[in-house]
Amino acid sequence: MRKCIWSFSFLAALTFFFTTLPAATQVPPASFNFQQFDVPGSSSTELDGINARGEIIGFFFDNSGHQHGVLNQNGALTQLDFPHSTATKTVGINNSGDIVGAFTDSSGVQHGLIRRGNIYAQVDFPGSVSTQALSVNDAGTIVGSFNDAAGKTHAFIHRLGTFTAFDFPGGSNTIAFAINNRGEIAGFFTAADGSQHAFSVFRGAFLQIDPPGSTFSIAFGVNIFGFVVGSYSDASGAGHGFIDRHGSFSQVNFPGAASTDANGLNAVGILVGDFFDAAGTEHGYIATPK
């Protein structure tokens, strides 16, 4: 699972629809060629997003335990650090190369960030205790999460200079991890019974996403075709990545891994994510369709 330093105004006029996907017994495996990726000199690496140009965004911990963002452009790596921060993670990238994430300041407060070109800007939901910017689409719309003064987590969207908060209907602790160019959002929420589920929302219609046989699920990415990626736990407690192609699920497992997360999928089907090995070390991966 990724290490998180972790009311739509225009939706307010809409009627929300809530749908749960039908249950089944097992998830067939996806067919990929996997390549492990570790930032040189890192103690752990996670890859979170990939755009149409194949630029990959993620973050890593160095051997001193400090957290940094990383941009991979066809093998050329750039370390990313918000100015004067004590920790930086970068998790989302659009087709223009705009990057979003979060950083921790010298007081220990977490803020969202956006990087356009080489210019960083801080992103804070008004009145929040902490903020994470987690995805940005080509229109510049940002989604993420924030904690309020009561310690509750809510999702937000930032569009045309305006912030609006939202929660999954009837749920709590909502996080929006991804937004595509159609405006479809994917994320995670906690239900009233305490169970935790992935979700997507498009044009006001909320959809709960539970891979067959899952006891927990979380959605980290959604591509332009509405294919959702994320991770889930099965009844044995094992962690797997998943791809949801409009209700048709595929399981993602890095070969030999103890657990796998699927974090980002671009339009041509290249998948990025992370996995944990038997020793508990986190590694990034890049997976291309067979």
Buried (B, 14 or more C-beta within 10 A) or exposed (E): BBEBBBEBEEBEEEEBEBEEBEEEEEBEEBEBEBEBBBBEEBBBBBBBBBBBEEBBBBBBBBEEEEBBBBBBEEEEBEEBBBEEBBBBBBBBBBBBBBBBBBBBBEEEEBBBBBBBEEEBEBBBBEEBBBBBBBBBBBEBBBBBBBBBEEEEBBBBBBBEEEBBBBBBBEBBBBBBBBBBBBBBBBBBBBBEEEBBBBBBBBEBBBBBBBBBBBEBBBBBBBBBEBBBBBBBBBEEEEBBBBBBEEEEBBBBBBEEBBBBBBBBBBBEBBBBBBBBBEEEBBBBBBBEEE
